């Protein structure tokens, strides 16, 4: 069924804005459209918005019944996305994605050359999209040798795609290619920045969160728990007598032990909302949102037992022949008058107490919430 926006003039190929101009006026109109397309290529917030603005500009201002941009996959084997504007309905040869072995658009990709079809009914590759279309011009969208897709233009007139018009459409295809390239560069840059951000928040030795990530997460969770008035727990985990381990067994063994401790700490937490971070040296921090004192004790004792059961050799420890950990924890319900540093200070005091009492034990802060 015809597009409701279509008029009998559209179907007959009449276009007053174009038809009433002489050759000079048409060239000026083409130049103005090219300038508008260049402007549109720099304005959209997304690539799809840019491409839509371009086909809308072409489709509304010229005797182009259908203007579409059909994009390829990275391998160049299939069309995977189409943005179009038109005054009559357009049927694709098949549901996307469809292979470049199909249709005149596929032939454009296969040959890498623009395709001018003066009479679509006589073209062996033309797949009818609408019976009113008489002619078609398809231009490769290419940037520095990479083919991104095609600019497809269809008209109900057989005399529209003259050399001056094709030259402008060739230039528009170049503008589209530049917009696609720029969008991909921006996307790749955003991905690279995300990876850099992730790296800046990770500990290089253990792969878990680093101190910077911990500090930021603590402040965010403190503010969230202040609003919700829920308890927030922090466990500080310290490998007992770790300097003696490095001195006796070497730093390579020490590093391997730290990686294993990081793995055990990660296994001890509850879900993705909890955070395990390397707090510094041989010390780890477990930040536990919505965690009360009873649950914090259970997690801490379970972790201490798991480290003990792992039996990582520590020939220089006065505590045991294997690595043990001391754990201090604090649970606070944030208040406006108290900063997040109070949680760290409480947990640190509890950790100091665990060491003073002989190590390989769990101690809690004395300031648990009501």
TORKOL-755800 format. One line per field, with one value per residue (C-alpha): residue number from 1; x, y, z. Coordinates in steps of 0.2 Angstrom, whole numbers, plus 5000, padded with zeros to 4 digits. Example, Ala and Ser with C-alpha at 12.3 -4.5 7.8 and 13.67 -1.06 7.14 Angstrom:
BEGIN
n [1 / 2]
xx [5062 / 5068]
yy [4978 / 4995]
zz [5039 / 5036]
***
This chain:
BEGIN
n [1 / 2 / 3 / 4 / 5 / 6 / 7 / 8 / 9 / 10 / 11 / 12 / 13 / 14 / 15 / 16 / 17 / 18 / 19 / 20 / 21 / 22 / 23 / 24 / 25 / 26 / 27 / 28 / 29 / 30 / 31 / 32 / 33 / 34 / 35 / 36 / 37 / 38 / 39 / 40 / 41 / 42 / 43 / 44 / 45 / 46 / 47 / 48 / 49 / 50 / 51 / 52 / 53 / 54 / 55 / 56 / 57 / 58 / 59 / 60 / 61 / 62 / 63 / 64 / 65 / 66 / 67 / 68 / 69 / 70 / 71 / 72 / 73 / 74 / 75 / 76 / 77 / 78 / 79 / 80 / 81 / 82 / 83 / 84 / 85 / 86 / 87 / 88 / 89 / 90 / 91 / 92 / 93 / 94 / 95 / 96 / 97 / 98 / 99 / 100 / 101 / 102 / 103 / 104 / 105 / 106 / 107 / 108 / 109 / 110 / 111 / 112 / 113 / 114 / 115 / 116 / 117 / 118 / 119 / 120 / 121 / 122 / 123 / 124 / 125 / 126 / 127 / 128 / 129 / 130 / 131 / 132 / 133 / 134 / 135 / 136 / 137 / 138 / 139 / 140 / 141 / 142 / 143 / 144 / 145 / 146 / 147 / 148 / 149 / 150 / 151 / 152 / 153 / 154 / 155 / 156 / 157 / 158 / 159 / 160 / 161 / 162 / 163 / 164 / 165 / 166 / 167 / 168 / 169 / 170 / 171 / 172 / 173 / 174 / 175 / 176 / 177 / 178 / 179 / 180 / 181 / 182 / 183 / 184 / 185 / 186 / 187 / 188 / 189 / 190 / 191 / 192 / 193 / 194 / 195 / 196 / 197 / 198 / 199 / 200 / 201 / 202 / 203 / 204 / 205 / 206 / 207 / 208 / 209 / 210 / 211 / 212 / 213 / 214 / 215 / 216 / 217 / 218 / 219 / 220 / 221 / 222 / 223 / 224 / 225 / 226 / 227 / 228 / 229 / 230 / 231 / 232 / 233 / 234 / 235 / 236 / 237 / 238 / 239 / 240 / 241 / 242 / 243 / 244 / 245 / 246 / 247 / 248 / 249 / 250 / 251 / 252 / 253 / 254 / 255 / 256 / 257 / 258 / 259 / 260 / 261 / 262 / 263 / 264 / 265 / 266 / 267 / 268 / 269 / 270 / 271 / 272 / 273 / 274 / 275 / 276 / 277 / 278 / 279 / 280 / 281 / 282 / 283 / 284 / 285 / 286 / 287 / 288 / 289 / 290 / 291 / 292 / 293 / 294 / 295 / 296 / 297 / 298 / 299 / 300 / 301 / 302 / 303 / 304 / 305 / 306 / 307 / 308 / 309 / 310 / 311 / 312 / 313 / 314 / 315 / 316 / 317 / 318 / 319 / 320 / 321 / 322 / 323 / 324 / 325 / 326 / 327 / 328 / 329 / 330 / 331 / 332 / 333 / 334 / 335 / 336 / 337 / 338 / 339 / 340 / 341 / 342 / 343 / 344 / 345 / 346 / 347 / 348 / 349 / 350 / 351 / 352 / 353 / 354 / 355 / 356 / 357 / 358 / 359 / 360 / 361 / 362 / 363 / 364 / 365 / 366 / 367 / 368 / 369 / 370]
xx [5000 / 5007 / 5014 / 5000 / 5012 / 5013 / 5004 / 4999 / 5013 / 5026 / 5021 / 5021 / 5039 / 5033 / 5044 / 5040 / 5055 / 5066 / 5055 / 5053 / 5072 / 5083 / 5100 / 5109 / 5095 / 5097 / 5115 / 5113 / 5100 / 5112 / 5126 / 5114 / 5109 / 5127 / 5131 / 5116 / 5121 / 5139 / 5131 / 5120 / 5135 / 5142 / 5127 / 5118 / 5121 / 5122 / 5127 / 5109 / 5103 / 5116 / 5112 / 5093 / 5095 / 5105 / 5092 / 5078 / 5087 / 5089 / 5072 / 5063 / 5071 / 5075 / 5065 / 5071 / 5056 / 5067 / 5084 / 5092 / 5109 / 5112 / 5127 / 5138 / 5144 / 5163 / 5166 / 5158 / 5147 / 5130 / 5119 / 5114 / 5106 / 5096 / 5091 / 5079 / 5067 / 5054 / 5037 / 5032 / 5034 / 5050 / 5051 / 5068 / 5074 / 5074 / 5074 / 5090 / 5104 / 5104 / 5119 / 5128 / 5125 / 5108 / 5102 / 5109 / 5115 / 5125 / 5132 / 5138 / 5147 / 5154 / 5161 / 5165 / 5158 / 5143 / 5128 / 5117 / 5101 / 5091 / 5077 / 5076 / 5064 / 5079 / 5092 / 5095 / 5100 / 5086 / 5075 / 5059 / 5056 / 5041 / 5033 / 5033 / 5052 / 5059 / 5078 / 5091 / 5108 / 5119 / 5135 / 5148 / 5151 / 5170 / 5183 / 5201 / 5198 / 5185 / 5168 / 5155 / 5139 / 5130 / 5120 / 5104 / 5093 / 5077 / 5067 / 5050 / 5058 / 5070 / 5078 / 5084 / 5101 / 5111 / 5130 / 5128 / 5116 / 5127 / 5142 / 5133 / 5127 / 5145 / 5150 / 5136 / 5142 / 5159 / 5151 / 5142 / 5158 / 5167 / 5152 / 5153 / 5172 / 5171 / 5157 / 5168 / 5183 / 5173 / 5166 / 5184 / 5190 / 5176 / 5180 / 5198 / 5194 / 5183 / 5197 / 5209 / 5197 / 5195 / 5214 / 5216 / 5204 / 5213 / 5228 / 5241 / 5247 / 5230 / 5218 / 5205 / 5201 / 5215 / 5215 / 5208 / 5193 / 5190 / 5191 / 5178 / 5167 / 5168 / 5162 / 5148 / 5142 / 5143 / 5132 / 5120 / 5119 / 5117 / 5101 / 5094 / 5100 / 5107 / 5123 / 5139 / 5153 / 5171 / 5183 / 5202 / 5212 / 5231 / 5243 / 5252 / 5271 / 5271 / 5288 / 5296 / 5288 / 5296 / 5313 / 5312 / 5304 / 5307 / 5295 / 5289 / 5282 / 5275 / 5267 / 5259 / 5252 / 5245 / 5236 / 5229 / 5223 / 5214 / 5206 / 5200 / 5194 / 5184 / 5176 / 5171 / 5160 / 5141 / 5137 / 5142 / 5137 / 5152 / 5169 / 5186 / 5201 / 5220 / 5221 / 5240 / 5254 / 5248 / 5232 / 5215 / 5198 / 5181 / 5167 / 5150 / 5134 / 5119 / 5129 / 5126 / 5138 / 5132 / 5134 / 5151 / 5158 / 5152 / 5160 / 5176 / 5178 / 5174 / 5188 / 5200 / 5196 / 5198 / 5215 / 5221 / 5214 / 5223 / 5239 / 5251 / 5268 / 5276 / 5292 / 5296 / 5279 / 5278 / 5260 / 5259 / 5269 / 5257 / 5250 / 5237 / 5227 / 5221 / 5205 / 5197 / 5180 / 5168 / 5150 / 5143 / 5126 / 5132 / 5127 / 5129 / 5141 / 5153 / 5163 / 5167 / 5185 / 5177 / 5173 / 5191 / 5198 / 5186 / 5191 / 5209 / 5208 / 5200 / 5214 / 5227 / 5218 / 5218 / 5237 / 5240 / 5230 / 5241 / 5235 / 5225 / 5209 / 5195 / 5191 / 5177 / 5175 / 5167 / 5156 / 5144 / 5127 / 5112]
yy [5000 / 5017 / 5028 / 5040 / 5055 / 5051 / 5061 / 5058 / 5071 / 5060 / 5045 / 5054 / 5060 / 5079 / 5090 / 5108 / 5114 / 5105 / 5107 / 5126 / 5129 / 5131 / 5122 / 5136 / 5136 / 5117 / 5118 / 5131 / 5119 / 5105 / 5115 / 5121 / 5103 / 5097 / 5111 / 5106 / 5087 / 5093 / 5102 / 5087 / 5076 / 5085 / 5088 / 5072 / 5065 / 5047 / 5040 / 5034 / 5052 / 5059 / 5047 / 5050 / 5069 / 5066 / 5055 / 5066 / 5081 / 5072 / 5064 / 5080 / 5092 / 5082 / 5072 / 5056 / 5046 / 5035 / 5039 / 5026 / 5022 / 5003 / 4998 / 4983 / 4972 / 4972 / 4958 / 4966 / 4951 / 4957 / 4972 / 4974 / 4991 / 5003 / 5021 / 5028 / 5042 / 5041 / 5046 / 5029 / 5012 / 5002 / 4983 / 4976 / 4961 / 4951 / 4954 / 4961 / 4955 / 4951 / 4946 / 4956 / 4943 / 4950 / 4965 / 4980 / 4986 / 4970 / 4972 / 4990 / 4982 / 4968 / 4979 / 4994 / 5005 / 5017 / 5009 / 5020 / 5011 / 5021 / 5008 / 4997 / 4985 / 4980 / 4978 / 4959 / 4962 / 4975 / 4969 / 4978 / 4988 / 4998 / 4996 / 5015 / 5017 / 5020 / 5023 / 5021 / 5027 / 5018 / 5024 / 5015 / 5023 / 5021 / 5029 / 5026 / 5009 / 5003 / 5000 / 5004 / 5002 / 5011 / 5026 / 5021 / 5033 / 5029 / 5040 / 5038 / 5048 / 5041 / 5058 / 5063 / 5055 / 5067 / 5069 / 5085 / 5076 / 5060 / 5071 / 5078 / 5061 / 5055 / 5069 / 5065 / 5047 / 5054 / 5064 / 5049 / 5039 / 5053 / 5053 / 5034 / 5034 / 5048 / 5039 / 5023 / 5033 / 5041 / 5024 / 5016 / 5031 / 5029 / 5010 / 5014 / 5027 / 5014 / 5001 / 5014 / 5019 / 5000 / 4998 / 5014 / 5006 / 4989 / 4982 / 4976 / 4961 / 4954 / 4960 / 4966 / 4984 / 4995 / 5008 / 5022 / 5011 / 5007 / 5026 / 5030 / 5016 / 5019 / 5037 / 5032 / 5018 / 5030 / 5043 / 5029 / 5021 / 5039 / 5041 / 5024 / 5023 / 5005 / 4998 / 4997 / 4985 / 4985 / 4971 / 4974 / 4958 / 4958 / 4943 / 4939 / 4942 / 4945 / 4954 / 4938 / 4928 / 4939 / 4938 / 4919 / 4913 / 4928 / 4941 / 4929 / 4917 / 4932 / 4939 / 4922 / 4921 / 4939 / 4933 / 4918 / 4929 / 4940 / 4925 / 4919 / 4936 / 4937 / 4920 / 4926 / 4940 / 4938 / 4946 / 4959 / 4973 / 4969 / 4975 / 4967 / 4979 / 4978 / 4991 / 4992 / 4980 / 4964 / 4971 / 4969 / 4978 / 4970 / 4983 / 4975 / 4986 / 4982 / 4971 / 4970 / 4964 / 4946 / 4944 / 4953 / 4941 / 4926 / 4932 / 4937 / 4920 / 4910 / 4920 / 4917 / 4898 / 4897 / 4905 / 4893 / 4878 / 4884 / 4881 / 4892 / 4889 / 4902 / 4895 / 4911 / 4914 / 4913 / 4909 / 4894 / 4885 / 4892 / 4909 / 4916 / 4932 / 4944 / 4953 / 4968 / 4974 / 4988 / 4991 / 5008 / 5016 / 5033 / 5049 / 5067 / 5071 / 5057 / 5054 / 5038 / 5039 / 5034 / 5016 / 5014 / 5020 / 5008 / 4993 / 4998 / 4998 / 4981 / 4975 / 4981 / 4973 / 4956 / 4957 / 4962 / 4947 / 4934 / 4936 / 4923 / 4930 / 4941 / 4956 / 4969 / 4987 / 4992 / 5005 / 4993 / 5002 / 5001]
zz [5000 / 4996 / 5009 / 5016 / 5013 / 4995 / 4982 / 4964 / 4959 / 4969 / 4960 / 4943 / 4947 / 4948 / 4959 / 4958 / 4968 / 4955 / 4939 / 4939 / 4940 / 4925 / 4924 / 4934 / 4947 / 4949 / 4951 / 4965 / 4973 / 4972 / 4980 / 4994 / 4997 / 4998 / 5010 / 5021 / 5020 / 5026 / 5040 / 5045 / 5045 / 5060 / 5070 / 5075 / 5092 / 5085 / 5069 / 5065 / 5068 / 5056 / 5042 / 5045 / 5043 / 5027 / 5018 / 5024 / 5016 / 5000 / 4999 / 5004 / 4992 / 4976 / 4965 / 4974 / 4978 / 4990 / 4998 / 5008 / 5016 / 5018 / 5029 / 5028 / 5042 / 5046 / 5034 / 5020 / 5016 / 5022 / 5023 / 5041 / 5043 / 5033 / 5036 / 5023 / 5018 / 5005 / 4999 / 4993 / 5002 / 4999 / 5001 / 5005 / 4995 / 5011 / 5030 / 5036 / 5036 / 5017 / 5007 / 4995 / 4982 / 4980 / 4970 / 4962 / 4979 / 4981 / 4963 / 4969 / 4983 / 4973 / 4959 / 4971 / 4957 / 4956 / 4947 / 4936 / 4931 / 4919 / 4917 / 4932 / 4923 / 4911 / 4924 / 4928 / 4947 / 4951 / 4965 / 4964 / 4980 / 4973 / 4955 / 4953 / 4953 / 4935 / 4939 / 4952 / 4957 / 4969 / 4976 / 4986 / 5003 / 5005 / 5017 / 5013 / 5005 / 5017 / 5010 / 5023 / 5013 / 4999 / 4996 / 4986 / 4977 / 4968 / 4957 / 4948 / 4934 / 4921 / 4917 / 4934 / 4937 / 4925 / 4927 / 4938 / 4950 / 4951 / 4955 / 4970 / 4976 / 4974 / 4985 / 4998 / 4998 / 5003 / 5017 / 5023 / 5023 / 5033 / 5046 / 5048 / 5050 / 5063 / 5072 / 5073 / 5078 / 5092 / 5097 / 5097 / 5107 / 5120 / 5121 / 5124 / 5137 / 5146 / 5146 / 5153 / 5166 / 5171 / 5171 / 5182 / 5194 / 5195 / 5204 / 5192 / 5202 / 5208 / 5195 / 5209 / 5212 / 5218 / 5232 / 5220 / 5216 / 5234 / 5239 / 5226 / 5230 / 5249 / 5246 / 5235 / 5246 / 5261 / 5253 / 5248 / 5265 / 5273 / 5262 / 5266 / 5284 / 5281 / 5289 / 5279 / 5284 / 5280 / 5283 / 5283 / 5280 / 5283 / 5279 / 5295 / 5295 / 5276 / 5276 / 5284 / 5270 / 5256 / 5265 / 5267 / 5251 / 5239 / 5231 / 5217 / 5230 / 5240 / 5224 / 5220 / 5238 / 5236 / 5220 / 5229 / 5244 / 5232 / 5224 / 5242 / 5247 / 5230 / 5234 / 5251 / 5246 / 5243 / 5226 / 5213 / 5225 / 5237 / 5233 / 5235 / 5234 / 5237 / 5250 / 5251 / 5251 / 5259 / 5265 / 5257 / 5260 / 5258 / 5257 / 5261 / 5258 / 5268 / 5280 / 5298 / 5312 / 5312 / 5294 / 5294 / 5307 / 5297 / 5281 / 5290 / 5300 / 5284 / 5275 / 5289 / 5289 / 5270 / 5270 / 5284 / 5274 / 5258 / 5268 / 5258 / 5264 / 5276 / 5283 / 5293 / 5302 / 5321 / 5319 / 5309 / 5295 / 5282 / 5278 / 5290 / 5290 / 5304 / 5300 / 5308 / 5304 / 5307 / 5304 / 5304 / 5300 / 5291 / 5299 / 5293 / 5307 / 5303 / 5287 / 5278 / 5285 / 5302 / 5295 / 5290 / 5306 / 5316 / 5305 / 5307 / 5326 / 5325 / 5314 / 5326 / 5340 / 5330 / 5328 / 5346 / 5352 / 5342 / 5324 / 5314 / 5321 / 5318 / 5329 / 5327 / 5331 / 5347 / 5338 / 5329 / 5325 / 5335]
***
